[in-house]
Amino acid sequence: MSNSPPPSPMDTGSITYADYEVIGTGSPYALVAEFDSVAEVMRAAEKVRDAGYLLWDVHSPIPIHHINHAMGMRPTILPWITLAHGLAGLLFGLVLTWWMNATTVPGLSASVQGYQFLISGKPMYSLPANIPIIFETTVLFAAFGTILGLLGLNKLPMLYNPLSRSRRMLRSTVDRFLVVIEAEDKNFELPGTARLLQSLQPRAVELINEER
Amino acid sequence: MSSISLSSDETPQELSRSRQDTSDPPSQWEQQAYDPRERAALVLGEHDFTTVTDSIADIALGKTPTMWYVAMSVSLSLLSLLVVTIGYLLLTGVGVWGNNNTVSWGFPIINFVFWVGIGHAGTLISAILFLLRQNWRTGINRFAEAMTIFAVCCAGIFPGLHVGRVWLAYWLLPYPNELAMWPQARSPLLWDVFAVGTYATVSLLFWYMGMVPDLATLRDRATKRWQQLLYGVLALGWNGSSRHWMRFEKAYLLLAALATPLVLSVHSVVSFDFATSQLPGWHTTIFPPYFVAGAVFGGFAMVLTLSIPCREWFGLKHLITHRHIENMAKVMLATGMIVSYAYSVEFFMAWYSQQPYEQFVFLNRPFGPYAWAFWTMVTCNVIAPQAIWFTAVRKNVWAIFIVAMFVNVGMWFERFVIVVTSLHRDFLPSSWAMFAPTWVDLGMFLGSFGLFFTLFLLFCRFLPMVAIAEVKTVMPQAHADDHPVKFDYQPSPDTPKELRRGHWFT
């Protein structure tokens, strides 16, 4: 990743120095800027993206249409996880039905041995009669893959997050929109990043520190 | 319901503003004066994200309404009937049912098909309407999905008991065992185990996943410690991150795409239980589509039965608007017409087949000893829904409610007609018999409603009844386009290329 230039001094209007509330003590964890509407946070996200930040996020009560463009996010790999699990389910159903009703392996323990049913002289194994079960296992595995993939990629469950110390986070699931830039981002610096956030005209900017 | 003159020149916005002080939001008929070119708002009244959140979250977090206790006590008494009848059955044996050698399926299978069918509307609303971009689904999808899960719970009880020795029901599952026996994978009854099992699991996952952001909203609004802990654990630490939302939306789309063929497969497989047999009246190729349409028909009737009182009692008329109710009534009418068509095709095929046993069954239905059940079915499922064609009926939600009640009754009788009239007189007149339910049959059927309503009331009280985040996405505030601030979605030209792409691993 090329080292993009640090954020240039913005046209900050009347704001000449970074003005923000501070929560906790110790080293900084993240800067939070609070916005009122989708349009404002979209515009802010584009500015933060163009300033070269990578470890940052927009917290919103709704999925915002096209925020992936405004944030510069790539499409998720989740569909491939679903596909892989679906194929695994397909294979599982195929082998399960075949093993259950169409195999006898000499010498194998009776408890895992297949059981060959002869039904009305029909073949021991034929694909059409087993399609329903194979279909259901495919869907079942794919659904589990999707959910587990979603939780895994999102790193959930995560029952504690330093951000949750900010009371502003409480409204990010109700009616407010937050831009959060993490201190670990290599472009993060104080007060430059705070000044950038101030220039986006948020309701407020807040610094969250690592310790209480 | 008040009405306004059609010549009014007010825009819907002015209209809703002028009515802001009244507690009832204007209904669809006042907002959208018979003009199909105008799109009615999905959330009525002067609402923003805050007030919409309030109206839903307060139900879950606030004080329990007195009526809830009354409703809960009624459903708990019905539930106790289920517990008692099941206990009696387990202690005595399945002989306490009215099933006999001829009508060996009786009430358990009728009730199973009835309840599984009801579940289908929930998945239709949450998955198929999502894929079809029907945004009005957001107001009703959460509790339709909940209804699906509770209906499948009720359905599962009956075949579980019908196997006779319920404590050995796990034999249905394929697992290596000391008996050296495996289930028979070419039997529709085993397909049922997989289909209903998968359906219940996937519906539950879909429901819970969709609810996680709303549980986070409840967690963040809760004031009592136990609420914060309970919703906090259930919300899994959801914090509204846009990176999470992006994957969430993709997962939602994927699950909808998986659930759509799944829901069609479930009632198809249930119909295979009948259609793959050799019995006249069951051995029909039309059964899978006919059953699926019937399931959606009966399911929408149940969604209407639940949503019309709920929007009234919980004050959700601005979210579950008259338009939602009307749309559901229209789906009910459309699927009802498919079902009516399927009934007539069955009769046509019996005549066309020139097969005497098939013809006998289809004469025995309308004119035999169970003619009363057949004509109840026709009245409720074919004639009653025709009322929906009339605007006067659709303008009155309680008229729609009455039609939905007819359909609920009719769809139960449809399964009664299919199961009992086909079985009770088959090939050999010497084995003909009549079927009569015992008190255990009736008690168990009533009791299953107790289970259903108990679960549903618990859901209404403690969980977000309407999908809060999804409703917000169909409000004007969710769209930046309407806002005076204009911006370009594209990165500025001097953004480095790799930054425009973001992380490779998202």
Interface residues (C-beta under 8 A of the other chain):
Chain A: M1 S2 S4 S37 V38 A39 E40 M42 R43 A45 E46 R49 D50 G52 L54 D57 V58 H59 S60 P61 I62 P63 I64 H65 H66 I67 N68 H69 A70 M71 G72 M73 R74 P75 T76 I77 L78 P79 T82 L96 T97 W99 M100 N101 A110 S111 V112 Q113 G114 Y115 F117 I119 K122 S126 A129 N130 P132 I133 F135 E136 T137 V139 L140 A142 A143 F144 T146 I147 G149 L150 L151 L153 N154 L156 P157 M158 L159 Y160 N161 L163 S164 M169 L170 R171 S172 T173 V174 D175
Chain B: D48 F49 T50 T53 P174 P176 N177 E178 A180 M181 W182 P183 Q184 A185 R186 P188 L190 W191 F194 A195 G197 T198 T201 V202 L205 F206 M209 P213 A216 T217 R219 D220 R221 G232 V233 L236 G237 W238 N239 G240 S241 S242 R243 H244 W245 M246 R247 F248 E249 K250 A251 L254 L255 L258 A259 P261 L262 S265 V269 F272 I468 A469 K472 T473 Q477 A478 H479 A480 H483 P484 V485 F487 D488 Y489 Q490 P491 S492 D494 T495 P496 E498 L499 R500 R501 G502 H503 W504 F505 T506
